Amino acid sequence: PPEERPVVYGSAVTRDAVDALGPPDLVNDVTSVLDVKLAAMRAHRSQTESMMEQIEGQLHVDPGLKDGLGALLRREQFWIVPIAG
């Protein structure tokens, strides 16, 4: 029955997620585990290698970007995924 179905949260992977979906239903601040998150991202090379190289290259050139970039990585956004049926 629909009332017994769990809530399913999804993470959008587009730059225009808020424009397309509206504000997220859940936002987690992962500041306290940011180093662990970055290590996990590095460990999944096939999915994140290009992105991590770009991020680390930008930080090497301009360490001041760490605050802005860190803000993006510290905030994980999720939207409730409607389940049909």
C-alpha positions as CSV (number, residue, x, y, z in Angstrom):
1,P,0.0,0.0,0.0
2,P,1.2,3.5,-0.8
3,E,1.1,4.7,2.8
4,E,3.6,1.9,3.8
5,R,6.2,2.8,1.2
6,P,9.4,4.4,2.5
7,V,10.4,7.9,1.5
8,V,13.1,7.8,-1.2
9,Y,15.6,10.6,-1.4
10,G,17.7,11.3,-4.6
11,S,20.7,13.4,-5.3
12,A,20.5,15.6,-8.4
13,V,23.7,15.6,-10.6
14,T,22.9,18.7,-12.7
15,R,24.0,22.3,-12.2
16,D,20.4,23.5,-12.6
17,A,18.9,21.1,-10.0
18,V,17.3,23.8,-7.9
19,D,15.8,25.5,-11.0
20,A,14.5,22.2,-12.3
21,L,13.3,20.6,-9.1
22,G,12.9,23.4,-6.6
23,P,14.6,23.7,-3.3
24,P,16.0,20.4,-1.9
25,D,13.8,18.5,0.7
26,L,16.8,17.7,2.8
27,V,20.2,19.3,3.2
28,N,23.0,17.7,5.2
29,D,26.1,19.6,6.5
30,V,29.0,17.1,6.3
31,T,31.7,19.5,7.4
32,S,32.7,17.2,10.3
33,V,33.4,14.4,7.9
34,L,34.6,16.3,4.8
35,D,38.1,14.7,4.8
36,V,36.4,11.3,4.8
37,K,34.1,12.3,2.0
38,L,37.0,13.5,-0.1
39,A,39.0,10.3,0.6
40,A,36.0,8.3,-0.5
41,M,35.6,10.4,-3.7
42,R,39.3,9.8,-4.5
43,A,38.9,6.1,-3.9
44,H,36.2,5.9,-6.6
45,R,38.6,6.9,-9.4
46,S,36.4,5.7,-12.3
47,Q,33.6,8.0,-11.2
48,T,35.5,11.0,-9.8
49,E,39.1,11.1,-11.1
50,S,38.6,13.9,-13.6
51,M,36.6,16.0,-11.2
52,M,39.1,15.5,-8.4
53,E,42.0,16.4,-10.6
54,Q,40.3,19.6,-11.6
55,I,39.4,20.5,-8.1
56,E,42.9,19.8,-6.7
57,G,44.5,21.7,-9.6
58,Q,42.3,24.7,-9.0
59,L,43.1,24.6,-5.2
60,H,46.8,24.4,-6.0
61,V,46.7,27.5,-8.2
62,D,44.4,29.4,-5.8
63,P,44.1,28.1,-2.3
64,G,41.5,30.8,-1.6
65,L,39.0,28.7,-3.6
66,K,39.0,26.2,-0.8
67,D,36.4,28.1,1.2
68,G,33.9,28.4,-1.7
69,L,34.6,24.9,-3.0
70,G,34.5,23.6,0.5
71,A,31.1,25.1,1.0
72,L,29.7,23.2,-2.0
73,L,31.2,19.9,-0.8
74,R,30.1,20.4,2.8
75,R,26.4,20.7,1.7
76,E,24.7,17.6,0.4
77,Q,21.2,18.2,-1.1
78,F,18.5,15.6,-1.6
79,W,15.0,15.6,-3.1
80,I,12.2,13.3,-2.4
81,V,11.6,11.0,-5.3
82,P,7.9,10.4,-6.0
83,I,7.1,6.7,-6.2
84,A,4.3,5.9,-8.6
85,G,1.8,3.1,-8.2
